């Protein structure tokens, strides 16, 4: 604009004389002049319009460009802003901790992060871990140190917490009865003055930084054995540090980004968040050659036991032939921590709003998970179903890859399961051996899609029926005489000791001594002989070669089976009809195997190992294999114990199986 | 003097505006050329800058995805339309060099590619590389429809569309998901609140206005304009499929509400009927699809889909609709061949045709033929014993895809009007006693068949 503005003044003067000359010439041609004027006005209008349009166009183009760059700018600003905020504001948290007989609570900056006043639960020491930079709750645990061994768990947990985290302790009801010196010393090393002297029914609260300062401690002594100490309320302030100080400086990779996100949110996973030497979260196990289950979806059924889930996923992702893309974790409830674990491993997770209660809730969660699995993988013919409290054997997928074609081809099969109910340390021997059994073990199994879609899904127990899904699946209406294939040595290990139907005692009695395969690449030996008819031939061959044991001896005694190795023995027990398991149950009891209900049978035959010998048990006369009994042998009968015990024990724990 | 002044002013103004106009034109030209200048780089011979920009952006994009081993295929309707004209030549020389930029230089704002979800997972690396190459990108995520039908499951949101922009051209990457019923699905493109609405002219996109359903395409690797791409083996049938690809999700939320009001029947009979109805529908769909006859869910089956996303257990048959223009004489023998004998045939092709086939255990497959008029469509009914004719009127409708009992099938897009025409405003209330002659709200008497025609128009087997 500057260019032409001064010019018109000069130009117009010249133009003026030119115009005057012209005017004289055409003085009388008024009409023409009028025309010229109109023309000029029209021209003016057109140029104005064109000009405006041009201006708009140019401006828009410029504006677009500007916006693009402005956006880039915004993004950068955002990135800078996030860390700056906490760095500059050294914030202070107000922490309130309450300890009493019937209620505990913890409030951070006015927000209640723990409140437990439920009756008859939550006894012991509650521990909360806060992030020292953000003040977020990273872990919440309760250790019932009134009971044995819980203090060991607490020590384990506290040792896993990273230095610098803020720890909050409070006791509900009683927390000292089984609090041993190791635990007390650890608490003392954290800065507690009272911990070494904590005694029966004392109330106690403590806030401190791991490996650092103490923010406050309060204690109320119980005056007498029969009463509790007075409630204590501790109010204190905690100074937050900067994010940089609270984080580790791992190399910036995709994996470490996931790790960072995880470690800034939760605590209690040990070396995964170690700054110096973090444990890997990607495992890259060897791929399987000719893997037939690479495209089979894996559904992991989970609840709110994130530490279990963490252990489970580690073992699953370390198994040879695993395909992480096919894994979906289904979490029953909107729990954050299990989801954090799922994201740490880069897997996909789905949360499920709980429906119904107790066993029915589990059952509804199973249904939703299975349906979702087949929706998400419409091509799949099978799904592998796992639970969050299982260790997965290194050859789990190899085992399935070798056997899955049977499930497709043999209509008489119900499932393939990685779990042998009777496979204990002293009763399982051969990793390459498979069985057919009439019971469905669960605990790591393969489900055929058409079985689920055509039979199970349409009549799955509704939420108001408080049934166990697995008990329901074992019912004859569902199973319809079909069998499952199981390995002699289980390919999964049930480690969960807390759960709906599970407790420490029960776990120790029935699950702890279970055998678990740790040998990679086991070549299964009798896969084809597991087809319906071939299996009968195989059993007849086995029985033909088996040596009949001395039936005058007590089968519970160790000497019942000779001290040999690699032989096949058979014994006959009394079994009047198909459902008569009186003697079997007694035998199972004294052999210390699963005796809560009948498992692992195939047409009145059980197969297990004793002293490294294959040991067959045939129920006479119900079993079709009874014909193999020499006429001289009288089947063994074992008396059930006094009525009261048997009557109570069986129904009470029949449901207690998978959690 | 006054007049002179006016003239002078006018002339002056004209001159000024002329100069200003010239200046503006110059500035604009300069500005635009500068903006596009960067994208010119190695211009392809006679092509103008804009054209070669498109080609370069596509080439860069293809380089990007092949470096990450991601199999995409071209679904751009504009380019496929051009390709289709020369398809024979392209097929016969899949690797031949091309003399000119014929396809990828065609004027357009976008180039659209498809990506199968299950063939990739590692997006982080891809987009980091894309950024390094100068692409700006936008990701559109939304709920996973495969979990929509499920009671209260909340999964992670899934990516539905990606848009990568470089210079003046953009790549639209549509993510296709496999769904139950052996078909591919892509989601609608919906911008969330915080998103940049001016990132690209979204309205001009060819995919994303509605969700769509497609068959799994057979792909062909070709070289066009010296770029190696995968395209659908038969572009014209893909384009035809695209024009009718709109997909309707079942109304799962409403279905749940319905089941809360009227709990589902889980009795043995109901389960069995559903199973049979499902397999009958699968068989019918297979048969009709093989014949190339377009059909949709009608009457009770359509109501079941719309109201409860399932087969109504107390209905006793499966109902399908077919436009009479799609009628083929082979329909009856084809059904007989797959084990569904003709049960009855009412009417004739010219008027009120209705076929009924006998499925397994009393489950019947009814096929109603629809006749199109100027402002409505209708199908006919016939009472066997009296020869009475009935007419069921429906407002005009178009067909959409949906998923029903693990099957990709058509339903009227305007389902509500269709269902309301058939069942009245109270369609939400289950009715067990249904009389096809009087219960429908759209039934009209339509006279009586002449007695001498009865043998032809009332055939019962």
Interface residues (C-beta under 8 A of the other chain):
Chain A: X1 X3 X4 X8 X11 X12 X15 X16 X19 X23 X33 X36 X37 X40 X41 X43 X44 X47 X48 X50 X51 X54 X55 X57 X58 X61 X62 X64 X65 X67 X68 X71 X254 X325 X330 X334 X348 X349 X350 X351 X352 X353 X355 X364 X368 X371 X372 X374 X375 X376 X378 X379 X453 X454 X458 X459 X462
Chain B: X4 X6 X7 X8 X10 X11 X12 X13 X14 X15 X16 X17 X18 X19 X20 X21 X23 X24 X25 X27 X28 X31 X32 X35 X118 X121 X124 X125 X136 X144 X146 X147 X149 X150 X151 X152 X153 X154 X155 X156 X178 X179 X180 X181 X182 X196 X198 X266 X268 X271 X274 X275 X406
